Amino acid sequence: MLKRLSPRERFEQLISTWEPLLRAAFMEAIDDIRSNIVLRRIVERLERQDIAGAIRALNLDEAAFRPLEEALRQAFNGGGVAAVEQMPALRDPDGHQAVVRWDARNLAAEQWLREHSATLVTNIVEDQKVAIRAALEEGLSRGDNPTKTALQVVGRVNRVTGKREGGVIGLTTAQAEYVATARRELTPGEPDQMRNYLKRTRRDKRFDRAVLKALENGLPLPAETVERIISRYADGLLKLRADTIALHETFEALNTSKEIAFRQQIDKGRVQAQNITKTWRHTPQEHPRAQHVAMNGQKVRFDQPFIAPDGTAISYPHAPGLPTRHTLGCKCFAEYKIDFVAELA
């Protein structure tokens, strides 16, 4: 006999299906940008102190992120289909059992997907340009030659895989600054600075022995070793970036599509909003939000918001317009229930 999945188990099943797809799509976009880089063009522009031209030569256009937009569309539609499949039998306005379908062409669904995808990609690209400009300016101001400066941004080609590794492409502005700071900690060979590097949680610990040996001997690390360490550190941050985007976007797509799926049935007269309740469900995790833990089990009507302890009104987890303190890394979801006794009455 097949086990009946709980709402949490069904939601976790959807997450496990779509989150890896979004993560892979983001990395596919970054690999596409990296693989089309012509280093010579960037170096030529840097030789003329043309930083804007060097950034244009990277071809950081939004078209590169079409795989991410497509993965988001699939997750959004997958969530909508799952939402209607999990609904109990609904009735049409004449009282007959209704055929319930997810309408991906519904105005609200299309509008959310179009606007959210465009905003997501635009923000990624623009943030990239800011991060890359800062990295190029720092490299040149430090006195590095154009080739070295460019390689620190775009990464070096791994002779085994043929792919670029390291660099700051794909990182947020903050993450690119972490990379720059880590390089400053390791380059001069100052003991206090090198010890600061060893506190970085995303570092590749396989290089710790080399750093500790340099500290013991009172000598700076060789330049090649520094570049290998920083390259691995940057790759670790890129993985974190991919994980963060995949988690956030999957939860937002699934929570939003569920909300819209119920709204579609209300608009079609198959159920009344006042007969639907939604309950906040917090997912246990290593570093939970105290506010969301406190909200666990909070129940409201469909057309009413949840209220966080800080007073924030939240239509549903990951609803548009919420401050990042309520969305970034959040794994909560809303459980919807229809009061059929009230519907019949």
Summary of the structure (lengths in Angstrom):
residues: 345
radius of gyration: 24.7
end to end distance: 34.9
largest distance: 85.1
contacts: 1039
relative contact order: 0.12
helix: 61%
strand: 7%
